[in-house]
């Protein structure tokens, strides 16, 4: 407002981001798709639409990304990364590089309300930026005394696939060959041919350009190798649980695909210790009630050779 030459700026603003009353204000609800957009979505695979574009949660009803829905309809029901393609998260990639961020932890982040609301320019944290920019959303809320804790996760397949594919470019420096490795890994996991998986992963790490190692320090920290494999698997849209909690400890990665459960453990500069830990901890016990095939995979890396030194696996078939 302007009065007698004086400007009065905005004040007394209220942040409604986490106010359940306004949780659906910036997205389309399931009801919206079933009523307003019903005629426009005739013939679309609505389960798949939900997996790709639904999942944003602001402490109320889950909402779809409106930009995605509108372009999905305009492009004759072709599933694509419409929203993600509007901008590359270069700033986020630089934060990951700066802090040597462990990428699998994005699968299941727990942050406090103080962190999720923060935007300190002098000390920017990756987690609130990912939430505020729409790459992560709220999955669960817990109360720990006076502190509210939020579990953050990727809202849908679009963000999970596209973000991790982008991260892969930074982690590996790979370009054209990346898609070939992604296709090959998916096919191998479908069939359970783990001897082929060893060869593919070895070739994958061998193909990472030397310049990618000398131009940054991310490859020097232990989480690098696990981050590369996680990003490859996540970029395929697979059902992944990072740091999978059991009564005996935490599994580095669990992957489920078509009646198969893959339990992966990673170690660096400790030859043979990854499979030793899997056998000692009996991580497979968590999944014995499932009628499927369980694969234990222990992968040991060398920080000097920048590749796999030991790849051991064991298949366990569960029958009832």
C-alpha positions as CSV (number, residue, x, y, z in Angstrom):
1,X,0.0,0.0,0.0
2,X,1.3,3.5,-0.8
3,X,0.2,6.5,1.2
4,X,1.6,10.0,1.4
5,X,4.8,8.9,-0.3
6,X,5.4,6.1,2.1
7,X,5.6,2.3,1.2
8,X,4.2,-0.2,3.6
9,X,5.6,-3.7,2.9
10,X,3.9,-7.0,3.6
11,X,3.9,-8.0,7.2
12,X,2.1,-10.4,9.6
13,X,2.4,-13.2,7.0
14,X,1.4,-16.7,8.0
15,X,3.2,-19.8,6.6
16,X,0.4,-22.2,5.7
17,X,2.7,-24.9,4.1
18,X,2.1,-27.3,6.9
19,X,-1.5,-26.3,7.7
20,X,-3.8,-29.2,7.0
21,X,-6.6,-26.9,6.1
22,X,-4.8,-25.7,3.0
23,X,-3.1,-29.0,2.2
24,X,-4.7,-29.4,-1.2
25,X,-4.5,-25.8,-2.3
26,X,-1.6,-26.3,-4.8
27,X,-2.5,-29.7,-6.3
28,X,-5.3,-31.9,-7.7
29,X,-6.9,-34.4,-5.3
30,X,-8.1,-37.8,-6.2
31,X,-11.6,-36.4,-6.2
32,X,-10.6,-33.8,-8.7
33,X,-9.3,-36.5,-11.1
34,X,-12.5,-38.6,-10.7
35,X,-14.9,-35.7,-11.3
36,X,-13.5,-32.6,-13.0
37,X,-11.0,-34.5,-15.1
38,X,-13.0,-37.7,-15.5
39,X,-13.8,-37.1,-19.2
40,X,-10.3,-36.1,-20.0
41,X,-8.8,-39.2,-18.4
42,X,-11.0,-41.8,-20.0
43,X,-8.8,-44.8,-20.9
44,X,-5.8,-43.8,-18.9
45,X,-4.2,-46.3,-16.4
46,X,-5.2,-44.5,-13.3
47,X,-3.1,-46.7,-11.0
48,X,-0.1,-45.8,-13.0
49,X,-1.1,-42.1,-13.1
50,X,-1.2,-42.2,-9.3
51,X,2.2,-43.9,-9.0
52,X,3.8,-41.3,-11.4
53,X,2.2,-38.0,-10.3
54,X,0.4,-38.4,-6.9
55,X,2.0,-38.4,-3.5
56,X,2.6,-34.8,-2.4
57,X,1.6,-34.5,1.2
58,X,1.3,-31.4,3.3
59,X,-0.3,-33.0,6.4
60,X,-3.6,-33.5,4.7
61,X,-5.0,-35.1,1.6
62,X,-2.4,-36.3,-0.9
63,X,-2.3,-34.3,-4.1
64,X,-1.2,-34.7,-7.7
65,X,1.2,-32.4,-9.4
66,X,-1.1,-30.2,-11.6
67,X,1.6,-29.4,-14.2
68,X,2.1,-33.2,-14.8
69,X,-1.6,-34.0,-15.1
70,X,-2.3,-31.2,-17.6
71,X,0.6,-32.2,-19.8
72,X,-0.1,-35.9,-19.4
73,X,-3.6,-35.2,-20.8
74,X,-2.3,-32.9,-23.6
75,X,0.3,-35.5,-24.7
76,X,-2.2,-38.4,-25.1
77,X,-1.4,-40.2,-21.8
78,X,2.3,-40.5,-22.4
79,X,4.1,-40.9,-19.0
80,X,7.0,-38.6,-18.8
81,X,8.9,-36.3,-16.4
82,X,7.0,-33.2,-17.3
83,X,7.5,-31.2,-14.1
84,X,11.1,-32.3,-13.6
85,X,12.0,-31.4,-17.1
86,X,11.2,-27.7,-16.4
87,X,14.5,-27.3,-14.6
88,X,17.7,-29.1,-13.7
89,X,18.5,-29.1,-9.9
90,X,22.0,-27.9,-10.4
91,X,22.1,-26.1,-7.1
92,X,21.1,-29.3,-5.2
93,X,23.8,-31.3,-7.0
94,X,26.3,-28.8,-5.8
95,X,25.1,-29.2,-2.3
96,X,25.4,-33.0,-2.6
97,X,29.0,-32.5,-3.9
98,X,29.9,-30.1,-1.2
99,X,28.8,-32.3,1.7
100,X,29.5,-35.7,0.1
101,X,25.9,-36.6,0.8
102,X,24.9,-40.3,1.1
103,X,22.3,-40.6,-1.6
104,X,20.4,-43.7,-0.2
105,X,19.5,-41.7,2.9
106,X,17.1,-39.7,0.7
107,X,14.8,-42.8,0.7
108,X,13.9,-42.3,4.3
109,X,14.9,-39.0,5.9
110,X,13.8,-38.0,9.4
111,X,14.0,-34.3,10.1
112,X,12.6,-32.0,12.8
113,X,10.1,-29.2,12.3
114,X,12.9,-26.7,12.9
115,X,14.9,-28.1,10.0
116,X,12.0,-28.5,7.6
117,X,11.1,-24.8,8.0
118,X,14.6,-23.5,7.9
119,X,16.1,-21.5,5.0
120,X,19.4,-20.1,6.4
121,X,21.2,-18.6,3.4
122,X,24.5,-18.7,5.4
123,X,24.2,-22.4,6.2
124,X,21.9,-24.0,3.6
125,X,20.9,-27.6,4.3
126,X,20.0,-30.1,1.6
127,X,16.9,-31.6,3.3
128,X,14.7,-28.4,3.6
129,X,15.6,-27.4,0.1
130,X,14.6,-30.8,-1.3
131,X,11.3,-30.5,0.6
132,X,10.6,-26.9,-0.3
133,X,11.5,-27.5,-4.0
134,X,9.2,-30.5,-4.3
135,X,11.7,-33.3,-4.7
136,X,10.7,-34.8,-1.3
137,X,7.4,-34.8,0.6
138,X,6.1,-35.8,4.0
139,X,5.4,-39.5,4.4
140,X,4.8,-39.7,8.2
141,X,4.7,-37.5,11.2
142,X,5.9,-38.5,14.7
143,X,5.9,-36.6,17.9
144,X,8.9,-37.0,20.2
145,X,8.0,-35.0,23.3
146,X,7.8,-31.4,22.2
147,X,9.5,-32.0,18.9
148,X,7.7,-32.9,15.7
149,X,9.6,-35.3,13.4
150,X,8.8,-35.7,9.8
151,X,9.7,-38.6,7.6
152,X,10.5,-37.4,4.1
153,X,10.5,-39.4,0.9
154,X,10.1,-39.1,-2.8
155,X,6.5,-38.4,-3.6
156,X,6.2,-40.4,-6.7
157,X,8.0,-42.2,-9.6
158,X,8.6,-39.1,-11.6
159,X,10.7,-37.4,-8.9
160,X,12.4,-40.6,-7.7
161,X,13.3,-41.7,-11.2
162,X,14.3,-38.3,-12.6
163,X,16.2,-37.0,-9.6
164,X,18.3,-40.1,-9.3
165,X,19.0,-40.2,-13.0
166,X,20.2,-36.6,-12.7
167,X,22.4,-37.5,-9.7
168,X,23.9,-40.4,-11.6
169,X,25.2,-38.0,-14.2
170,X,27.1,-36.2,-11.5
171,X,28.2,-39.3,-9.6
172,X,29.5,-41.2,-12.6
173,X,30.1,-38.7,-15.4
174,X,28.4,-41.3,-17.6
175,X,26.2,-40.1,-20.5
176,X,25.2,-42.3,-23.4
177,X,26.2,-45.5,-21.7
178,X,24.0,-44.8,-18.6
179,X,20.7,-45.9,-20.3
180,X,22.3,-49.1,-21.5
181,X,23.4,-50.0,-18.0
182,X,20.0,-49.1,-16.6
183,X,18.2,-51.4,-19.1
184,X,20.7,-54.2,-18.5
185,X,20.4,-54.1,-14.7
186,X,16.6,-54.1,-14.8
187,X,16.6,-57.2,-17.1
188,X,19.1,-59.0,-14.8
189,X,17.1,-58.4,-11.7
190,X,14.0,-59.7,-13.4
191,X,15.7,-63.0,-14.2
192,X,17.8,-63.3,-11.0
193,X,21.0,-63.9,-13.0
194,X,23.5,-62.5,-10.5
195,X,26.6,-63.8,-12.2
196,X,25.6,-61.4,-15.0
197,X,24.9,-58.7,-12.4
198,X,28.5,-58.9,-11.2
199,X,29.9,-58.5,-14.7
200,X,27.5,-55.5,-15.4
201,X,28.4,-53.7,-12.2
202,X,32.1,-54.3,-12.7
203,X,31.8,-52.9,-16.2
204,X,29.7,-50.0,-14.9
205,X,32.4,-48.8,-12.4
206,X,35.2,-49.4,-14.9
207,X,33.4,-47.1,-17.4
208,X,33.3,-44.1,-15.0
209,X,35.7,-41.6,-16.5
210,X,39.0,-40.9,-14.8
211,X,38.3,-37.2,-14.8
212,X,35.2,-37.8,-12.7
213,X,37.5,-38.9,-9.9
214,X,40.1,-36.2,-10.1
215,X,37.7,-33.3,-10.5
216,X,35.8,-33.9,-7.2
217,X,36.3,-35.7,-3.9
218,X,33.0,-37.5,-3.7
219,X,34.5,-40.8,-4.8
220,X,36.9,-40.7,-1.8
221,X,34.1,-41.3,0.8
222,X,32.8,-44.8,1.6
223,X,29.2,-44.0,0.7
224,X,30.1,-43.3,-2.9
225,X,29.9,-46.8,-4.3
226,X,26.6,-47.5,-2.5
227,X,25.2,-44.2,-3.7
228,X,26.0,-45.1,-7.3
229,X,24.2,-48.5,-7.1
230,X,21.3,-47.0,-5.2
231,X,20.9,-44.2,-7.8
232,X,20.9,-46.7,-10.7
233,X,18.3,-48.8,-9.0
234,X,16.2,-45.8,-8.0
235,X,16.3,-44.3,-11.5
236,X,14.6,-47.5,-12.6
237,X,11.6,-46.9,-10.4
238,X,12.2,-50.1,-8.4
239,X,10.8,-50.8,-4.9
240,X,13.8,-50.0,-2.8
241,X,14.3,-49.7,0.9
242,X,17.6,-48.0,2.0
243,X,19.0,-48.7,5.4
244,X,16.3,-51.3,5.9
245,X,15.8,-51.8,9.6
246,X,15.8,-55.3,11.1
247,X,16.1,-56.7,14.7
248,X,19.7,-57.4,13.9
249,X,20.8,-54.2,12.3
250,X,20.3,-52.2,9.1
251,X,20.4,-53.7,5.6
252,X,22.2,-51.3,3.2
253,X,19.7,-51.8,0.4
254,X,16.6,-54.1,-0.1
255,X,15.1,-54.4,-3.6
256,X,11.9,-56.1,-4.5
257,X,10.9,-57.1,-8.0
258,X,8.4,-59.6,-9.3
259,X,8.5,-62.2,-6.5
260,X,12.2,-61.6,-5.8
261,X,13.8,-59.9,-2.8
262,X,17.4,-58.7,-3.1
263,X,19.3,-57.9,0.1
264,X,22.5,-56.0,-0.6
265,X,25.4,-55.2,1.8
266,X,28.4,-53.0,0.8
267,X,31.8,-52.7,2.3
268,X,34.9,-50.7,1.2
269,X,38.5,-52.0,1.6
270,X,37.3,-55.0,3.7
271,X,37.4,-57.9,1.2
272,X,34.8,-60.6,2.0
273,X,33.3,-58.7,4.9
274,X,30.0,-57.8,3.2
275,X,28.8,-61.4,2.7
276,X,30.2,-62.3,6.2
277,X,27.9,-59.6,7.7
278,X,24.9,-60.9,5.8
279,X,25.4,-64.4,7.0
280,X,26.1,-63.3,10.6
281,X,23.1,-61.0,10.9
282,X,20.6,-63.3,9.1
283,X,19.0,-60.3,7.5
284,X,16.8,-62.5,5.4
285,X,14.7,-63.5,8.4
286,X,12.7,-60.3,7.9
287,X,11.4,-61.6,4.6
288,X,10.9,-65.3,5.4
289,X,7.2,-64.9,5.6
290,X,7.0,-63.8,2.0
291,X,6.5,-66.4,-0.7
292,X,9.4,-65.5,-2.9
293,X,13.1,-66.0,-3.7
294,X,15.5,-64.1,-1.4
295,X,19.0,-63.2,-2.8
296,X,21.8,-62.2,-0.4
297,X,24.4,-60.1,-2.2
298,X,27.6,-59.0,-0.6
299,X,29.7,-56.5,-2.6
300,X,33.2,-55.3,-1.5
301,X,34.8,-52.4,-3.2
302,X,38.4,-51.1,-3.3
303,X,38.9,-47.4,-2.8
304,X,42.1,-47.5,-4.8
305,X,41.0,-49.6,-7.7
306,X,37.6,-47.9,-7.8
307,X,35.8,-51.1,-8.5
308,X,34.4,-54.4,-7.0
309,X,36.9,-56.7,-5.4
310,X,34.5,-59.4,-4.1
311,X,31.0,-60.1,-5.3
312,X,29.3,-63.0,-3.4
313,X,25.7,-64.1,-3.5
314,X,23.4,-66.8,-2.2
315,X,19.8,-67.6,-3.1
316,X,17.3,-68.7,-0.6
317,X,13.9,-70.0,-1.8
318,X,11.0,-69.7,0.6
319,X,8.1,-72.2,0.2
320,X,4.9,-72.6,2.2
